[in-house]
Structure formats: C-alpha cells, structure tokens
C-alpha cells in the first residue's frame, strides 16, 4: 500500500513492516503506540525503522494513519483526569500514617 510519510511516498505492506521490526527491542512507550506482532512499540520508533528517517521528520499521526491502514492496532495514551492534589494536612497524614483510636 502506498503511504505518504513526511512528504515521501512509501510502498508498505503488513508483512514488510513485520519483517522490519523483527528482532528490534521495543523502547519505553510514552505516547502513541502500535502493536506489531505481539509487541507494543512506540509509533515513532516504528516510523523511524520503516522509513529510515529521523523521528523529527514525521509526525506520529502520519505513521498511525499508515499503520492503521495496513491493519495494525494503534493506541493513544488514555485521557484520564489527573488525581486531585492532596492538601498539606492530607499529605502529612499520609506520610505519618493513619492513627487508630484506642
């Protein structure tokens, strides 16, 4: 399938991507990811391997679009609301441990 990544056309196939990623250790995932085979890879790592371009030359969205079109499962980090901050009293109580009434 012909995909455009960083203004360059690439003829990518699912088997070609699987072969390219074979033997490559996944880096820690901090953003978007793609499942290739049974491993989760950062989307930018996969893009760098299959295009042989610097990661700054393309966006995660371009690679995600290409991987999805080839039939790979792509994931984005969950959009969970942040935990509310503890008040100074709650923080001190947590550090000292909860006291039990006698």
GIKA-V552631 format. One record per residue. SS is DSSP state (helix for helix, strand for strand, loop for the rest). OMEGA is omega as a letter, one per 30 degrees, with the letter a starting at -180 (* if undefined). Layout:
ss;omega
SS;OMEGA
SS;OMEGA
This chain:
ss;omega
loop;a
strand;a
strand;l
strand;l
strand;a
loop;l
loop;l
strand;l
strand;l
strand;l
strand;a
loop;l
loop;l
helix;a
helix;l
helix;l
helix;l
helix;l
helix;a
helix;a
helix;a
loop;l
loop;l
loop;a
loop;l
loop;l
loop;l
loop;a
loop;l
loop;a
loop;l
loop;l
strand;l
strand;l
strand;l
strand;a
loop;l
loop;a
strand;l
strand;l
strand;l
strand;a
helix;l
helix;l
helix;l
helix;l
helix;l
helix;a
helix;a
helix;a
helix;a
loop;l
loop;l
loop;a
helix;l
helix;a
helix;a
loop;l
loop;l
helix;a
helix;l
helix;a
helix;l
helix;l
helix;a
helix;a
helix;l
helix;l
helix;l
loop;l
loop;l
loop;l
strand;l
strand;a
strand;l
loop;l
loop;a
loop;a
loop;l
loop;l
loop;a
loop;l
loop;l
loop;a
loop;l
loop;l
loop;l
helix;l
helix;l
helix;l
helix;l
helix;l
helix;l
helix;l
helix;a
helix;a
loop;a
loop;l
loop;l
loop;a
loop;a
loop;*
